[in-house]
Amino acid sequence: MTDLDKNLEATWGQLAQHSEYKRNDVIPYRVGDVEYTGKIVWIAAPRESQVEGHAMLPTRYIVERQGWDGFPDVVYSSDILTK
């Protein structure tokens, strides 16, 4: 595991063993009513929520939005657009 992978795991959680998409895939997705395109940099495995009383967190795709240098987007499968 690279230092980058260790940092991503520490920030976002364990890497998912199975997912529909792979790291470095470029995907179209929606945040609210706005559509973006970005590259998957990490795929976080499902896990228990750290907030008491909240449901388990599903697989999350951590995506670097194209043309954006800010914080990456957390994208759920239901937010990924298929065209």
Residue frames as qw, qx, qy, qz and C-alpha x, y, z in Angstrom:
[[0.000, 0.891, 0.455, 0.000, 0.00, 0.00, 0.00],
 [0.413, 0.459, -0.023, 0.787, 1.41, 3.41, -0.97],
 [0.162, -0.211, -0.436, 0.860, 1.55, 6.40, 1.36],
 [0.334, -0.054, -0.235, -0.911, -1.25, 7.98, -0.69],
 [0.597, -0.258, -0.696, -0.304, -3.38, 4.86, -0.20],
 [0.431, -0.276, -0.678, 0.527, -2.70, 4.93, 3.55],
 [0.036, 0.127, 0.183, -0.974, -3.77, 8.58, 3.71],
 [0.476, -0.121, -0.445, -0.749, -6.92, 7.90, 1.68],
 [0.584, -0.282, -0.761, -0.008, -7.80, 4.94, 3.90],
 [0.286, -0.239, -0.554, 0.745, -7.22, 7.00, 7.07],
 [0.185, 0.098, 0.003, -0.978, -9.47, 9.76, 5.72],
 [0.595, 0.050, -0.317, -0.737, -12.25, 7.82, 3.98],
 [0.819, -0.158, 0.436, -0.338, -12.14, 4.31, 5.40],
 [0.571, -0.180, 0.769, 0.223, -11.17, 0.89, 4.16],
 [0.261, 0.324, -0.593, -0.689, -10.97, 0.31, 0.40],
 [0.827, 0.153, 0.232, -0.489, -13.99, -1.59, -0.92],
 [0.450, -0.217, 0.833, 0.238, -13.21, -5.10, -2.15],
 [0.290, 0.412, 0.789, 0.351, -16.07, -5.08, -4.66],
 [0.177, 0.615, 0.188, -0.745, -17.62, -2.19, -6.55],
 [0.650, 0.648, 0.395, -0.028, -19.27, -1.45, -9.86],
 [0.403, 0.885, -0.159, 0.171, -16.54, 1.05, -10.80],
 [0.841, -0.085, -0.142, 0.515, -12.77, 1.09, -10.33],
 [0.332, -0.744, 0.051, 0.577, -10.25, 3.66, -9.15],
 [0.195, -0.345, 0.456, 0.797, -9.27, 6.10, -11.90],
 [0.216, 0.540, 0.751, 0.313, -12.55, 5.56, -13.78],
 [0.071, 0.054, -0.016, -0.996, -13.99, 8.85, -15.01],
 [0.003, 0.496, 0.868, -0.020, -17.70, 9.02, -14.25],
 [0.188, -0.431, -0.188, -0.862, -20.60, 11.44, -14.75],
 [0.319, -0.397, -0.783, 0.356, -22.50, 12.08, -11.51],
 [0.190, -0.737, -0.297, -0.576, -24.96, 14.41, -9.84],
 [0.281, -0.195, -0.568, 0.749, -24.63, 16.55, -6.74],
 [0.260, 0.490, 0.368, -0.747, -28.07, 17.95, -6.04],
 [0.633, 0.669, 0.327, -0.211, -29.43, 19.16, -9.38],
 [0.216, 0.842, -0.424, -0.254, -26.01, 19.74, -10.98],
 [0.979, 0.153, 0.070, 0.113, -24.14, 17.22, -13.12],
 [0.134, -0.828, 0.523, 0.151, -20.35, 16.85, -12.99],
 [0.911, 0.283, -0.284, 0.097, -17.65, 14.57, -14.32],
 [0.270, -0.797, 0.511, -0.177, -14.75, 13.37, -12.22],
 [0.598, 0.332, -0.725, 0.082, -12.15, 10.68, -11.57],
 [0.846, -0.497, -0.129, -0.142, -12.61, 8.11, -8.80],
 [0.207, 0.676, -0.608, 0.361, -9.64, 8.34, -6.43],
 [0.074, -0.167, 0.888, -0.422, -10.92, 6.02, -3.67],
 [0.629, -0.277, -0.522, -0.505, -13.79, 3.61, -3.12],
 [0.219, -0.342, 0.662, -0.630, -14.75, 3.44, 0.53],
 [0.310, -0.164, -0.935, -0.061, -16.23, 0.16, 1.77],
 [0.532, -0.618, -0.331, -0.475, -19.59, 0.09, 3.55],
 [0.375, 0.050, -0.683, 0.625, -19.28, 0.64, 7.29],
 [0.287, -0.692, -0.616, 0.244, -21.16, 1.57, 10.39],
 [0.065, 0.840, 0.091, 0.531, -21.97, 5.26, 10.70],
 [0.429, 0.044, -0.513, 0.742, -19.99, 7.13, 13.33],
 [0.314, -0.251, 0.103, -0.910, -23.15, 9.07, 14.17],
 [0.162, 0.107, 0.903, -0.383, -25.26, 7.29, 16.77],
 [0.476, 0.480, 0.557, -0.483, -28.65, 6.19, 15.45],
 [0.443, 0.617, -0.325, -0.564, -27.74, 6.57, 11.77],
 [0.959, 0.223, 0.138, -0.103, -27.94, 3.74, 9.27],
 [0.738, -0.221, 0.420, 0.481, -24.89, 1.97, 7.91],
 [0.184, 0.738, -0.301, -0.575, -22.96, 3.91, 5.25],
 [0.899, 0.377, 0.225, 0.003, -23.03, 2.29, 1.80],
 [0.698, 0.055, 0.275, 0.659, -20.11, 2.11, -0.61],
 [0.071, 0.938, 0.079, -0.329, -18.90, 5.63, -1.36],
 [0.714, 0.401, 0.168, 0.548, -16.91, 6.80, -4.37],
 [0.292, -0.766, 0.011, 0.572, -14.47, 9.61, -3.59],
 [0.601, 0.581, 0.397, 0.378, -14.26, 11.65, -6.77],
 [0.276, -0.422, 0.117, 0.856, -11.99, 14.49, -7.90],
 [0.437, 0.777, 0.406, -0.202, -14.29, 16.74, -9.89],
 [0.587, 0.311, 0.308, 0.681, -12.90, 17.89, -13.25],
 [0.139, 0.649, 0.142, 0.734, -11.99, 21.57, -13.20],
 [0.539, -0.774, -0.040, -0.330, -12.22, 21.79, -9.40],
 [0.465, 0.408, -0.628, 0.472, -9.27, 21.93, -7.01],
 [0.466, -0.491, 0.333, -0.656, -11.34, 21.82, -3.84],
 [0.475, -0.197, 0.792, -0.327, -12.38, 18.99, -1.56],
 [0.147, 0.013, -0.891, -0.430, -13.40, 15.81, -3.44],
 [0.662, -0.137, -0.094, -0.731, -17.03, 14.82, -3.81],
 [0.303, -0.057, 0.923, -0.229, -18.51, 11.82, -2.01],
 [0.552, 0.167, -0.411, -0.706, -20.64, 10.04, -4.59],
 [0.607, -0.005, 0.732, -0.309, -23.10, 7.22, -3.94],
 [0.295, 0.112, 0.861, 0.399, -24.06, 4.68, -6.62],
 [0.225, 0.727, 0.643, -0.084, -27.47, 6.34, -6.97],
 [0.017, 0.861, -0.034, -0.507, -25.73, 9.63, -7.91],
 [0.297, -0.305, 0.684, 0.592, -23.79, 8.13, -10.83],
 [0.597, 0.542, 0.041, -0.590, -25.36, 8.88, -14.18],
 [0.542, 0.023, 0.767, 0.343, -25.55, 6.31, -16.94],
 [0.371, 0.625, -0.090, -0.681, -25.89, 7.68, -20.41]]
